[in-house]
Amino acid sequence: MLADKLTPFINRYDELSRMLSSPDITSDISKMTELSKEQSSILPIVEKTKEYKTLLEEIADSKEMLGDSEMGDMAKEELKELEPKVSVIEEEIKMLLLPKDPNDDRNIIVELRAGAGGDEAAIFVGDLFDAYTRYADLRGWKIELMSTSPSDAGGFKEVVALIKGEQVYSRLKYEGGTHRVQRVPTTESQGRVHTSAITVAVMPEVDDVEVEINDNDLKIDVMRSSGCGGQSVNTTDSAVRITHLPSGIVVTNQDQKSQHKNREKAMKVLKARLYDLEMQEAQAKDSEARAAQVGTGDRSGRIRTYNYPQNRISDHRINLTLYRLNEIMSGGLLDEVIEPLIADHQAKIVEAAGL
């Protein structure tokens, strides 16, 4: 019974309340902060549990009155109102009981790279990044470009950006993978639909203390920045390339005129990649590794297809098809795709947990 699974949360909450009022704890700021954080984390479950138990008690009382000649009719009316609330509150509790992804509250570093399709893939990198920018604006998030590699035909060979805001990772973590686009390029004189692909990687931003890097494991090269069409070309060696020797990860940054700023941004990206690598290795038995998330950049292994002639966007993980591609991309309405992905993920966790 669900109510039995909830009792430990109330007991723990009461225990934490007693501990927090203890003189031994009030004098220990660090311990008090830790316990307060734990208590706050289970407060929503405790409040919903009390609401649930009160509802069950009211239903039980109403059922007892059904046989009463004077109160029976009133009890029937109360049950009509109370009983439908049970399934609603049970679903709310199940959602609260789901294990939390420890990275959900983090900012993210997102990397978009052109794959198969040449110039058209690079153009779509720009288009998808624009859609993410509009989505971020709608949610009140901030985007900071970390690194870009413009394409001669327009768009980008690569875009790396930091997205800051509330619950960024919890929503955009589903974007990682190969995205396939089908449309008629502006340079196509015969009106033929071309297929191209790009990859997206989504990594939690990490603090310096979370990822330790030995300076001896780094090979740092500085060089003169290169620009597109002669633009933004520095006359000093400000571009930075950092190679993490143990993992082979290479990060390059040249967007800033300052070598120091380029190095700072490159290190931030490197730490995010290393953290993501550690996270994926730790979860390898239960989830796909980052290499599988990103794929090879070819037309296979796709998670989503954007078909412009049909105005169709399809997410292949949940068999979702919407004929609102233009509206979703131009309006930043990615929640129409992200919300079903979240719901599907939650449903699988609920089933696995036997709730």
Secondary structure by P-SEA (a helix, b strand, c coil): cccccaaaaaaaaaaaaaaaacccccccaaaaaaaaaaaaaaaaaaaaaaaaaaaaaaaaaaaaacccccaaaaaaaaaaacccaaaaaaaaaaaaaccccccccbbbbbbbbbcccaaaaaaaaaaaaaaaaaaaaaabbbbbbcbbbbbccccccbbbbbbbcccccccccccccbbbbbccccccccbbbbbbbbbbbbbcccccccbbbbcccbbbbbbbbbbcccccccccccbbbbbbccccbbbbbcccccaaaaaaaaaaaaaaaaaaaaaaaaaccccccccccccccccccccbbbbccccbbbbcccccccccaaaaaaaccccaaaaaaaaaaaaaaaaaacc
